[in-house]
Amino acid sequence: MTTFLIVILVLYLLSRFIFPVVVPRLLRYLFNRQQRQQAGYKGHQTHAKPEGEISIDYVPKQKKTTHVPDNQGEYIEFEEVKKNDKIINYNDEPIH
């Protein structure tokens, strides 16, 4: 029982006095470190090319278009719809 009370007291003291001092400093340190890393990366990147210059590193190969003969065509899948036990096309005209 006494160890439980000691643990509770230590946690209370940590949360009340130490965390409010340590956590903001730790977050400020991490934030500033991240800013320095980003600034270093941006500075390194800007020296590579002058502003306004465009360069393309990769141009994809053009696909060759093949001509399909007139007797062959694209297959279009369709579905018949029954309305009042009659097969209809898209113009709502009955097919006999």
N, C-alpha and C positions, 0 to 999 in steps of 0.2 A: 504494500500500500504506500509506503514511504517513497519507493522508487517511482511509482506512478506520479505522485505529487511533485517530486523533483523534476521529472520529465516535463510535466505540465508547466511548472514554474520556469524552466529553462526555455521552453517554446514560447511562453508568454513574453519573457524578457527579450528573446531574439526578435520576435515580431514587433514588439513595442519600441525597442531602442536601436537595435543593430540593423535590421532590414531597411528601415527608412533612410539610413545613411549609406549603406553599402549598395543597395539595388540601384538607386539613381546614378551613383558613380560608375557602377559596372555598365549600365545601359549607355551612359554618356561616352565611356571609353570604347565600347563596341560600335557605337554610332560614328564616332570620329575616325576609328580605324577603317570602317567601311567607306567613309567619305574620302579618306586618303587613297585607298585602293582605287576607287572610281576616278579620282582626279588623275592618278598616275596612268590609268588605262586610257583615259581620254587624251591626255597629253601625248602618249605614245602613238595613238591612232592618228592624231591630226598631222603629225610630221610626215606621214606616208604620202599624201597627195595634196597638192594645192587646192584651194577651194574652187569649185566650179568645174574641175576636171572630171571627166567620166571615163571609166575603163570597164570593159567587159572581159571577164576572165574565162568564161565558158559559153560557147555557142552550141546549142544542141543540134544534132544532125537532123536534116530535113527528111521526113518520111517520104518514100517514093509512093506516088499515087498510082494505083493499078487501075486500068480501064476494065470494066465489067462488060462482057459482050451483051448484045441486045437480047439474045435468047436466054440469058441468065439474069436474074435480078435478085433483089433483096427479099428475103422471106419475112413476111409480116404476119405475126401471130394475131388471130382474132378469136372472138368468142361470140357464139350465137346466143341471143337473148330471146326467151319465150315470153310472149305477152298474150294472155287469154288463149293459151294453147296454140298459138300461131307463131311461127318464126318470123321475126321482123328484122329489117336492116336499120341503119342509123337514121333513115328518113321517116321512120314509123310507117313504112309501106309494107303490107303483108307479102310474104314470099310464098308462092304456090308451088 
